[in-house]
Amino acid sequence: MTLDEFIGSKIRELRIAAGEPVEKMAATLSLPLDNYLALEAGQRRVPTGTMVDIALLFNVSLASLFDGFETDRVHSSTQENLS
């Protein structure tokens, strides 16, 4: 799972737990629905400002959007790409 997919799944979990429809989330974040859906699917990188807005909206820390992501895998694959 890529970081974009991981963060997208975290955002989806938060939205579902709050009972918010995707249309309302997209409107709240001033994003076209297709762009918002792509963020949740991990097909687009979530801009930092949007991540901050989402964290504030759901009253969670920005760091919590990354909690559980396997950073060791990222470091090893980055090192392989640099070789």
DOKEKOL-282462 format. One record per residue: x negated, y negated, z negated of N, C-alpha, C in turn; residue number from 1. Coordinates in steps of 0.05 Angstrom, whole numbers, always signed. Each point is the difference from the previous one (the first is absolute). Layout:
N
<r n_px="X" n_py="Y" n_pz="Z" ca_px="X" ca_py="Y" ca_pz="Z" c_px="X" c_py="Y" c_pz="Z" num="NUM"/>
...
***
This chain:
83
<r n_px="-17" n_py="+23" n_pz="+0" ca_px="+17" ca_py="-23" ca_pz="+0" c_px="-18" c_py="-25" c_pz="+0" num="1"/>
<r n_px="+6" n_py="-18" n_pz="+18" ca_px="-16" ca_py="-25" ca_pz="+1" c_px="+9" c_py="-19" c_pz="-22" num="2"/>
<r n_px="-16" n_py="-20" n_pz="-5" ca_px="+8" ca_py="-20" ca_pz="-20" c_px="+25" c_py="-14" c_pz="+8" num="3"/>
<r n_px="+4" n_py="-7" n_pz="+25" ca_px="+24" ca_py="-13" ca_pz="+9" c_px="+25" c_py="+18" c_pz="-5" num="4"/>
<r n_px="-3" n_py="+26" n_pz="+5" ca_px="+22" ca_py="+18" ca_pz="-5" c_px="+6" c_py="+2" c_pz="-30" num="5"/>
<r n_px="-21" n_py="+1" n_pz="-16" ca_px="+3" ca_py="+2" ca_pz="-29" c_px="+15" c_py="-25" c_pz="-11" num="6"/>
<r n_px="-9" n_py="-24" n_pz="+8" ca_px="+12" ca_py="-24" ca_pz="-10" c_px="+29" c_py="-2" c_pz="+10" num="7"/>
<r n_px="+4" n_py="+8" n_pz="+25" ca_px="+28" ca_py="+0" ca_pz="+11" c_px="+18" c_py="+18" c_pz="-16" num="8"/>
<r n_px="-10" n_py="+23" n_pz="-8" ca_px="+17" ca_py="+19" ca_pz="-16" c_px="+5" c_py="-11" c_pz="-27" num="9"/>
<r n_px="-19" n_py="-14" n_pz="-12" ca_px="+4" ca_py="-13" ca_pz="-26" c_px="+22" c_py="-22" c_pz="+2" num="10"/>
<r n_px="-2" n_py="-16" n_pz="+21" ca_px="+20" ca_py="-20" ca_pz="+4" c_px="+28" c_py="+12" c_pz="+4" num="11"/>
<r n_px="+2" n_py="+21" n_pz="+15" ca_px="+25" ca_py="+14" ca_pz="+5" c_px="+11" c_py="+11" c_pz="-27" num="12"/>
<r n_px="-18" n_py="+12" n_pz="-16" ca_px="+9" ca_py="+10" ca_pz="-27" c_px="+11" c_py="-22" c_pz="-17" num="13"/>
<r n_px="-13" n_py="-23" n_pz="-1" ca_px="+9" ca_py="-22" ca_pz="-16" c_px="+27" c_py="-10" c_pz="+10" num="14"/>
<r n_px="+3" n_py="-3" n_pz="+27" ca_px="+25" ca_py="-9" ca_pz="+11" c_px="+23" c_py="+19" c_pz="-6" num="15"/>
<r n_px="-4" n_py="+26" n_pz="+3" ca_px="+21" ca_py="+19" ca_pz="-5" c_px="+7" c_py="+1" c_pz="-29" num="16"/>
<r n_px="-20" n_py="-1" n_pz="-18" ca_px="+5" ca_py="-1" ca_pz="-29" c_px="+17" c_py="-24" c_pz="-8" num="17"/>
<r n_px="-4" n_py="-22" n_pz="+14" ca_px="+15" ca_py="-24" ca_pz="-6" c_px="+27" c_py="-1" c_pz="+14" num="18"/>
<r n_px="+5" n_py="+19" n_pz="+18" ca_px="+25" ca_py="+2" ca_pz="+14" c_px="+3" c_py="-22" c_pz="+22" num="19"/>
<r n_px="-22" n_py="-9" n_pz="+10" ca_px="+0" ca_py="-21" ca_pz="+21" c_px="+1" c_py="+12" c_pz="+28" num="20"/>
<r n_px="+18" n_py="-9" n_pz="+17" ca_px="+0" ca_py="+9" ca_pz="+27" c_px="-23" c_py="-12" c_pz="+16" num="21"/>
<r n_px="-9" n_py="+13" n_pz="+21" ca_px="-23" ca_py="-10" ca_pz="+15" c_px="+6" c_py="-27" c_pz="+12" num="22"/>
<r n_px="+24" n_py="-4" n_pz="+8" ca_px="+8" ca_py="-26" ca_pz="+13" c_px="-4" c_py="-23" c_pz="-20" num="23"/>
<r n_px="+7" n_py="+4" n_pz="-25" ca_px="-3" ca_py="-21" ca_pz="-20" c_px="-30" c_py="-5" c_pz="-6" num="24"/>
<r n_px="-16" n_py="+22" n_pz="-1" ca_px="-29" ca_py="-4" ca_pz="-5" c_px="-12" c_py="-16" c_pz="+23" num="25"/>
<r n_px="+6" n_py="+8" n_pz="+24" ca_px="-11" ca_py="-15" ca_pz="+23" c_px="+7" c_py="-29" c_pz="-1" num="26"/>
<r n_px="+25" n_py="-6" n_pz="-6" ca_px="+9" ca_py="-28" ca_pz="-2" c_px="-13" c_py="-15" c_pz="-22" num="27"/>
<r n_px="-3" n_py="+13" n_pz="-24" ca_px="-13" ca_py="-12" ca_pz="-23" c_px="-29" c_py="-7" c_pz="+6" num="28"/>
<r n_px="-13" n_py="+17" n_pz="+15" ca_px="-28" ca_py="-5" ca_pz="+7" c_px="-4" c_py="-16" c_pz="+26" num="29"/>
<r n_px="+23" n_py="-8" n_pz="+12" ca_px="-1" ca_py="-16" ca_pz="+25" c_px="-14" c_py="+15" c_pz="+22" num="30"/>
<r n_px="+6" n_py="+26" n_pz="+2" ca_px="-12" ca_py="+17" ca_pz="+21" c_px="+22" c_py="+11" c_pz="+18" num="31"/>
<r n_px="-5" n_py="+3" n_pz="+25" ca_px="+19" ca_py="+15" ca_pz="+17" c_px="+3" c_py="+28" c_pz="-10" num="32"/>
<r n_px="+23" n_py="+12" n_pz="+2" ca_px="+5" ca_py="+27" ca_pz="-10" c_px="-19" c_py="+20" c_pz="+11" num="33"/>
<r n_px="-6" n_py="-1" n_pz="+26" ca_px="-19" ca_py="+19" ca_pz="+11" c_px="-28" c_py="-2" c_pz="-13" num="34"/>
<r n_px="-9" n_py="-24" n_pz="-5" ca_px="-26" ca_py="-4" ca_pz="-13" c_px="+0" c_py="+12" c_pz="-29" num="35"/>
<r n_px="+22" n_py="-5" n_pz="-14" ca_px="+2" ca_py="+10" ca_pz="-27" c_px="+0" c_py="+31" c_pz="+0" num="36"/>
<r n_px="+15" n_py="+11" n_pz="+18" ca_px="+1" ca_py="+30" ca_pz="+2" c_px="-27" c_py="+11" c_pz="+7" num="37"/>
<r n_px="-15" n_py="-14" n_pz="+16" ca_px="-27" ca_py="+9" ca_pz="+8" c_px="-19" c_py="-1" c_pz="-25" num="38"/>
<r n_px="+4" n_py="-20" n_pz="-17" ca_px="-16" ca_py="-2" ca_pz="-24" c_px="+5" c_py="+24" c_pz="-18" num="39"/>
<r n_px="+26" n_py="+6" n_pz="-5" ca_px="+6" ca_py="+23" ca_pz="-17" c_px="-10" c_py="+27" c_pz="+12" num="40"/>
<r n_px="+0" n_py="+1" n_pz="+26" ca_px="-9" ca_py="+25" ca_pz="+14" c_px="-31" c_py="+2" c_pz="+1" num="41"/>
<r n_px="-14" n_py="-22" n_pz="-8" ca_px="-29" ca_py="+0" ca_pz="+2" c_px="-10" c_py="-4" c_pz="+28" num="42"/>
<r n_px="+17" n_py="-10" n_pz="+18" ca_px="-8" ca_py="-4" ca_pz="+27" c_px="-12" c_py="-28" c_pz="+4" num="43"/>
<r n_px="+4" n_py="-17" n_pz="-20" ca_px="-11" ca_py="-27" ca_pz="+1" c_px="-13" c_py="-6" c_pz="-27" num="44"/>
<r n_px="-22" n_py="-14" n_pz="+0" ca_px="-13" ca_py="-8" ca_pz="-25" c_px="+17" c_py="-21" c_pz="-14" num="45"/>
<r n_px="+3" n_py="+2" n_pz="-26" ca_px="+16" ca_py="-19" ca_pz="-16" c_px="-19" c_py="-24" c_pz="-6" num="46"/>
<r n_px="+7" n_py="-24" n_pz="+10" ca_px="-16" ca_py="-23" ca_pz="-6" c_px="-2" c_py="-5" c_pz="-31" num="47"/>
<r n_px="-22" n_py="-10" n_pz="-9" ca_px="-4" ca_py="-4" ca_pz="-28" c_px="+22" c_py="-17" c_pz="-12" num="48"/>
<r n_px="+7" n_py="-22" n_pz="+13" ca_px="+21" ca_py="-17" ca_pz="-11" c_px="+27" c_py="+15" c_pz="-3" num="49"/>
<r n_px="+6" n_py="+17" n_pz="+19" ca_px="+24" ca_py="+16" ca_pz="-2" c_px="-1" c_py="+20" c_pz="-23" num="50"/>
<r n_px="-24" n_py="+12" n_pz="-5" ca_px="-4" ca_py="+17" ca_pz="-22" c_px="+5" c_py="-14" c_pz="-27" num="51"/>
<r n_px="-10" n_py="-25" n_pz="-1" ca_px="+4" ca_py="-16" ca_pz="-25" c_px="+30" c_py="-5" c_pz="-3" num="52"/>
<r n_px="+14" n_py="-8" n_pz="+21" ca_px="+28" ca_py="-5" ca_pz="-1" c_px="+16" c_py="+25" c_pz="-10" num="53"/>
<r n_px="-8" n_py="+23" n_pz="+11" ca_px="+14" ca_py="+25" ca_pz="-8" c_px="-6" c_py="+6" c_pz="-30" num="54"/>
<r n_px="-24" n_py="-3" n_pz="-8" ca_px="-7" ca_py="+5" ca_pz="-29" c_px="+16" c_py="-19" c_pz="-18" num="55"/>
<r n_px="+2" n_py="-25" n_pz="+8" ca_px="+16" ca_py="-19" ca_pz="-16" c_px="+29" c_py="+7" c_pz="+0" num="56"/>
<r n_px="+10" n_py="+8" n_pz="+23" ca_px="+29" ca_py="+6" ca_pz="+3" c_px="+8" c_py="+23" c_pz="-18" num="57"/>
<r n_px="-18" n_py="+21" n_pz="-2" ca_px="+7" ca_py="+23" ca_pz="-16" c_px="-13" c_py="-1" c_pz="-28" num="58"/>
<r n_px="-13" n_py="-22" n_pz="-6" ca_px="-12" ca_py="-3" ca_pz="-26" c_px="-20" c_py="+22" c_pz="-7" num="59"/>
<r n_px="-18" n_py="+5" n_pz="+19" ca_px="-21" ca_py="+20" ca_pz="-4" c_px="-27" c_py="-14" c_pz="+7" num="60"/>
<r n_px="-21" n_py="+11" n_pz="-9" ca_px="-26" ca_py="-12" ca_pz="+6" c_px="-8" c_py="+7" c_pz="+29" num="61"/>
<r n_px="-16" n_py="-17" n_pz="+12" ca_px="-10" ca_py="+5" ca_pz="+27" c_px="-16" c_py="+26" c_pz="+0" num="62"/>
<r n_px="-15" n_py="+4" n_pz="-21" ca_px="-16" ca_py="+25" ca_pz="-2" c_px="+17" c_py="+25" c_pz="+0" num="63"/>
<r n_px="+24" n_py="-2" n_pz="-10" ca_px="+17" ca_py="+24" ca_pz="-2" c_px="+8" c_py="+10" c_pz="+28" num="64"/>
<r n_px="-2" n_py="-17" n_pz="+20" ca_px="+6" ca_py="+9" ca_pz="+28" c_px="-22" c_py="+19" c_pz="+10" num="65"/>
<r n_px="-24" n_py="-1" n_pz="-13" ca_px="-22" ca_py="+17" ca_pz="+8" c_px="-3" c_py="+24" c_pz="-19" num="66"/>
<r n_px="+14" n_py="+1" n_pz="-22" ca_px="-3" ca_py="+21" ca_pz="-20" c_px="+5" c_py="+27" c_pz="+12" num="67"/>
<r n_px="-20" n_py="+18" n_pz="-3" ca_px="+3" ca_py="+28" ca_pz="+10" c_px="-13" c_py="+4" c_pz="+27" num="68"/>
<r n_px="-9" n_py="-21" n_pz="+13" ca_px="-13" ca_py="+4" ca_pz="+26" c_px="-27" c_py="+12" c_pz="-5" num="69"/>
<r n_px="-7" n_py="+20" n_pz="+16" ca_px="-26" ca_py="+14" ca_pz="-3" c_px="-23" c_py="-16" c_pz="+12" num="70"/>
<r n_px="-13" n_py="-17" n_pz="-16" ca_px="-21" ca_py="-17" ca_pz="+10" c_px="-25" c_py="+16" c_pz="+8" num="71"/>
<r n_px="-4" n_py="+24" n_pz="-13" ca_px="-24" ca_py="+16" ca_pz="+7" c_px="+1" c_py="+9" c_pz="+29" num="72"/>
<r n_px="+25" n_py="+7" n_pz="+10" ca_px="+3" ca_py="+8" ca_pz="+27" c_px="-6" c_py="-23" c_pz="+19" num="73"/>
<r n_px="+9" n_py="-24" n_pz="-8" ca_px="-5" ca_py="-24" ca_pz="+17" c_px="-30" c_py="-5" c_pz="+2" num="74"/>
<r n_px="-14" n_py="+1" n_pz="-23" ca_px="-29" ca_py="-5" ca_pz="+0" c_px="-15" c_py="+20" c_pz="+17" num="75"/>
<r n_px="+7" n_py="+26" n_pz="-2" ca_px="-14" ca_py="+20" ca_pz="+15" c_px="+5" c_py="-3" c_pz="+30" num="76"/>
<r n_px="+26" n_py="-6" n_pz="+8" ca_px="+5" ca_py="-3" ca_pz="+28" c_px="-12" c_py="-25" c_pz="+12" num="77"/>
<r n_px="-3" n_py="-21" n_pz="-16" ca_px="-13" ca_py="-24" ca_pz="+8" c_px="-30" c_py="+5" c_pz="+4" num="78"/>
<r n_px="-12" n_py="+15" n_pz="-18" ca_px="-28" ca_py="+6" ca_pz="+3" c_px="-5" c_py="+17" c_pz="+25" num="79"/>
<r n_px="+18" n_py="+19" n_pz="+6" ca_px="-3" ca_py="+17" ca_pz="+23" c_px="+2" c_py="-17" c_pz="+26" num="80"/>
<r n_px="+17" n_py="-20" n_pz="+0" ca_px="+3" ca_py="-18" ca_pz="+23" c_px="-24" c_py="-17" c_pz="+4" num="81"/>
<r n_px="-14" n_py="-7" n_pz="-22" ca_px="-23" ca_py="-17" ca_pz="+2" c_px="-25" c_py="+16" c_pz="+9" num="82"/>
<r n_px="+1" n_py="+26" n_pz="-2" ca_px="-24" ca_py="+16" ca_pz="+7" c_px="-2" c_py="+3" c_pz="+30" num="83"/>
***
